[in-house]
């Protein structure tokens, strides 16, 4: 095996989420949220360029030459797939490899609450999974697609950049399209999908106004649309979509969202204290009558309070989820405090825990 293949194999064996292969620095692995050095020796400029050149596709090489960066997927035998970003920097070439598990985890494997599975039973509407990069959005969406694939007989279309999880056909016909290979943009692929008799359309990233507009329209037309946004918090996600539109269009968009939105799952990964690994802390909004009225009336600042008081229907806030994980002994008070939005709520338990640790 080449050096980069050995390092990728080691990354998988050590349950790392990312391999950092950057000229001028030792190769590093992100394990449970922290970066650790895999080899003491820094990578030489020529060595990095040779190793990365071996795994780059012709298309990726052309993109690198033209744009000084490239995104693609790489498969290491039957060990794992990786989402790859190659870039130029001061010391030469660098590559970041995000591990994609060879087997799609189920919602049960991920420990997702039952309300997430119930969202997957929607026949139409818009479901969003949000969070910052590395928060596990793709893994959650893959598990949701897996649940739908096992439950219905229909057509699922995924639009990704690049394709990450490879979904095997169980009960559904699955068409997976990659930006730059099978279509030139998310918006173009989504527009095309409306004419391809889909039951479910997964949009890997709703990164522009046109994509958001088509996605909301498709959800209104009776298609189940699932997508991601890089937003922190379910309420902030709704606000982001509404304010992506010009002021004169925001009222109609709110009206459409009030009926078509099914739910928003916002997540972040937090370090476990009971064992190695990380667990997802969740911020979940479910569109019931109370949420629908607030969205329609533009009272988006009241969404979080309604979520906090609606645990009976499966909603929760990020801070509520962190407190629950702490009370179960899954995470430490320090970790809960560091990840919390309103840190004052966690100062007391953090101070109580500090003497025990000291």
N, C-alpha and C positions, 0 to 999 in steps of 0.2 A: 504494500500500500504506500501511496505517497504520504508526505508529512501531513498535508491538509486532511487526507482521508483518515489517517491515524488520529488526528486531533478531533475530527468530527465523531469518530467512533468512541473516543474517550469522553466526549461531551455527552453523548447519549448514555453511556455506561454510568456516568456520574450524575445523571438526571439534570444536566444543565439546560437552561433555556436558550442560551446564546453562546456562540464562539466568536471572540474578537480576534481577528487575524490581521494585524496592522503592522506594516513595515516600520522598523525603528523601535518596536516594543515587543516584549515577550507575548506569546499567545495567551489569551486569558479566556476564562469560562465564567459565565454568570450562573451561579448556583444558589438557589433560594433567595435571589434578589441581590447578592453581593458578587463582585468580580474577584476571581482568584487566578493566580498565575499557574499555567500548566507546564511551562518550560522556563528555566531561568534565562536562557539566551535570547536576546532580541532578534527579531527577524530582519535579515538583510533586505535591502531594497530590491536587488535582483532576485533573491530567493522568493520574496512575496509575490513579485510579478510573475515568476515562472509557475509557482504553485497555483495562483489564482487563474492564470491563463489556461492551465490544464482543465479546469472545471467550467470555464465560461463557454457558453454557446456562441455561435457565430453572430447571432442577433445581439447578444449581450456585449460582445466585443465591439460591434459597430456602435452600439449605444454609448459605451464607454469612450470610444474615440471621438464621438460627436458631442456628448454632453458631460464627459468626465464623471459619469456615474451610470450604473446599470442595476436593474432589479430583475431577478429571475428565480426559478425554483430549481433545486438540485436534489437528485435522488442518489443516496449511497446504498446501492444494492437493495437488500430487503431489510436494512437496518433502520433507516428513517429518511424522511424528506426534510429539506431545509428551504426556508425563504431567505434569499441572499441579496444583500446590497453591496455592490463594489463601488469604491469611490477613490478619487485621487486626493492626496493631502500633502502637507509639507514634506513628509518623509518618503513619499512614494505612493504605493497602492495599499488600500485597506479593504477588508471584507468583513461583514457582520453576517453570521449565519444563525437564523432563528430556527430552532428545532420544531418540526411538525411531527407529532407522534404517528407511527406507522398504522396504529389502530385508533379509530375514532372512539373517544370515550363517550359513555352514555350520560344522561342527566343524573342518573343515580350515582355513577362513578364520580361525578363532579360534586355530589352533595347538594345539588340544586333543590330549592324548595318546590313543593308540588305545584305551586302557582305557575312556575315556568313551564312545566309540562302541560298545564291547562291552556296556557297561551298558544302552545303548539297545536292545539286542537281547533284553533280559529280557522275558518274557511276563507276569510278575506280580511283585509285591513292591513295596518302597518305595525310592525314590531321592530323596535330598535334595541341594539345592544351597544352600549357606549363605554368609554373609559380611555385612559391615556394609552400610549403604545406600551405593549408588554403586559396589559392587564388581563389577558386571557379571553378577549372578545371572540377571536376566531375559533377557539376551542369550544366556547359556549354555543356559538352559532352552529358549529359542526355537529354538536350533540343534539341541537334542536332539529336540524335537517335530518339527522339519523332517526329521531323519534317520528318525524313525519313520514319518512321513507318506509318505516316499518308499519305504519298505521293505515295509510291510504294507498289507493291505486291512482296515480296521477302523474303529472309532468312537473319536475323541479328543474329550474334553470338557475345556475350560479354564474355570477359575473365577478371576476376577481383579478387582482393585479399584485402578484401572479396567483395562479391556482395553488392553493395550499393543500387542504385535505382532499384526497381522492375518494369520492363516494361511490360505493358499489351499488348496483341496482338490486333492490330487495323487492319492494312492491311498486316502486316508481321508476319511470323513465327519467334519467338524470342527464341533462345537457350542461357541461361545464365549459365556460368561455373565458379566455384570458385576454386582458387588455394588451394590445400591441401584437398579438398573435392571431386571434380570431375576430377582433373588433378593435376600433381605434380609440374608443372612449366608453366610460360607464353610461353616459347619456345615450349614445348611439345604440349600445347593446340593449339597454333598458327599453328604448323606443321600439327596437326590433322585437323584443320579447313579447310585447303586447300583441303581436301578430303570430305568435308561436304556440298558441293554445296552452299557456302555463297555468298550473294551479298555485305554484309557489315560485317566487323569484327572489333570489338572494343577491343583494348588491353589496359587494365587498367593502365599498366606501362611498358614502354620499358626500362627495367633496366639493360640489359646486351647485349653484342655484338651479341649473337646468336638470341635473340628476334628481335633486330634491323635488322639483316641480312634477317631473314625470312619475316619480315614486308615489307621491301623494295622490296623483290622478289615477295611477294604476290600482292603488288600494281602494279608491272610490269606485272603480269599475268592477270590483269583486274578486281581485287577485290578492293572495296573501304575499305581501312584500316584507322582506326582512333585510335589515341593513345595519351599518355601523356608522358612528360619528365619534370624533375625538373630543368628547365633552365629559366633564366631571359632574355627575348628578343627573337624575332623571328629569327634574324640573328644568334644569339648565338646558337640557336637550330640546325640550319643547320650545323654550324661549329662543334657542339658536335657530331652529327651523323657521319659526315665525318671522324673526328679524332678519333672516337671509333674504326675504322678499321685500320689494319696494313698499313704502308706507301705504300706498293706495291699494295694495293687494293683500295686506296683512289680515284684514277682517274676513275676506273670503277664505283665506288659508286657515285661519282659526276655526271657521265654521266647518271646513272639510276635515280638519284634524279632530274636531270634537266628536265626529261620527266615525271616522275611519281609523283613528289611532286605537290600537289594542293594548299596547303596553310598552314600557321602556325599562330595560334592565341596565343599570349603570354599575360597573364593578371595578374593584381594585384588588390586587393580590397582596396579602399580608402574611408575614412570617409566623409560622406556628411555634408555640412554646411547648406543646405536648409531645411533639415528634418532629423529625426533619420534614421540611416541605413548606408550602404556602397554601393558604385557603382564600377563597374569594369572599370579600365583604361586599354586600349588595345594597343597592339603592333601587327599589322597585316601585314603579308607578303602574297601576292598572286603571284603564279608562272606564270608570263607572259613571253614574249620573252626576255625582258631585264633581268629579274631575272634568267631565264633559262640559258642565255649566261654566266652570272657571276658565277653561280654555276658550270657549265661545265668547265669553264676556271680556277676555283679555286680562283676567286677574291671575296672571301667571305667578306672581309673587306669593300667592296663597296656596300653591300646589303642595309645597313641602309640608305645611301644617296639616293639610288634609291627608297626605300620605302617612304622617306620624300618628294620626288618630284612626287609621284604617287597617290596622293589623289583621282584623277579622276577615278581610277579603284578600289577604296576602301581600299588602303593601308594606314597605319598610323604608326607613331612611338609612343613609350610610352610617351615621353615628349610632343609630339604634342597632344596626347589624353588628357594628364593632363592639358595642356594649354586650350584646348577646353572646358573641364569640368569647369575650373576656369572662363573662359569668359562667360559661361552660368549661373554662379552663383551656380553651383552644389557643388563645393568644395572650401575651403578657399585657399588663397595664401600660408599659412603656410603648409597646407597638401600637396599642389602641390609641394612645395619646398622639403619637407621631402621625398616624393616618387619619385622625379625626378632623372634621371640618370646624366644629365648635370645641376647641380644646379645653375650655373652662369646665365642660361637663366631665372631663377625664382627669383633671388636675388632682382631685381628692384621692382617687384610687391609685394614681401614679405615686403620690406621696406616701400612701399607706404601704405600697409594695416596695418602695425604695429601702426602708430599714431592713426588711426581710432579706433582700438581695445583698445588702451591705454586711 
